[in-house]
Amino acid sequence: MDIKARQRNGVVILDLSGRIDADCANLIEAVAQCLRDGYTDIICNLEEIDFIDYMGISVIVIVYKEVVNARGRIKFINVPIHVRNIFCIAGLDKVVEICPDEEMALESFKEDKIIEDIKKMQLRRRFKRLPIDIKIELKTKDQRSPVCLNLDLINLSAVGAFIFGCNKFKLGDKVVLKMKLPPKQDELELDAYVVWIPDKQIQPHSYPGMGVEFTDMPAETQQRLVEFIERNLSTSSLD
């Protein structure tokens, strides 16, 4: 299979031609390279695909999982009828998103972003935010530098937090936050990624700091945070 990559509006489009079968490791590698390069919105154009078998379906499934695990999105366009039939038989048409053409796929990425932003706003409104001042440790998810110790956790919710005292991270970094919740000093280790960094000139009182959003949090851990926040908010309202 031949692959030609191009880009439009921050979306990588992979024009595929030939056969999708057991010999298509190059498609898996092409998608993995896109993700490594920071491109998480990907379109696979199947217009020139003349054959796909069940091993090829497995390749598509691997590619799909790779993108989803990287918090990305992938869409398939110009799917020939013989390929679509195989997708239907395998049940893949109920999993992957198929768009008629490139323009509609690009437009759907924009719509996805709007819906995602609305959902995040609704999620944040569901969870109360607690002003707090406790010390935490922050390090990269892959255990490599940088590491920031003795940082100030300024506010906390069940979906994220604002941390003050470190400027070693950048937007999108995957981090691990370690803290102890008073009064019992229950230790928590939370996965998160950096979603906001204040501008030093515009927001000097928040610099150096960062907003993080928690990810892959077990329901039990989130419930502990909710109970901690609710308990302390009710206590502070009595002061």
ABEGO torsion letter per residue (X at the ends): XBBBBBBBGGBBBBBBBEBBBAAAAAAAAAAAAAAAAGBABBBBBAAABABBBAAAAAAAAAAAAAAAAAGBBBBBBGBBAAAAAAAAAAGAAAABBBBABAAAAAAAAAAAAAAAAAAAAAAAAABBBBBBBBBBBBBBAAGBOBBBBGBBBABBBAABBBBBGBAABBBGBBBBBBBBBOAAGBBBBBBBBBABBBBAAABAAAOBBBBBBBBGBBAAAAAAAAAAAAAAAAAAAAX
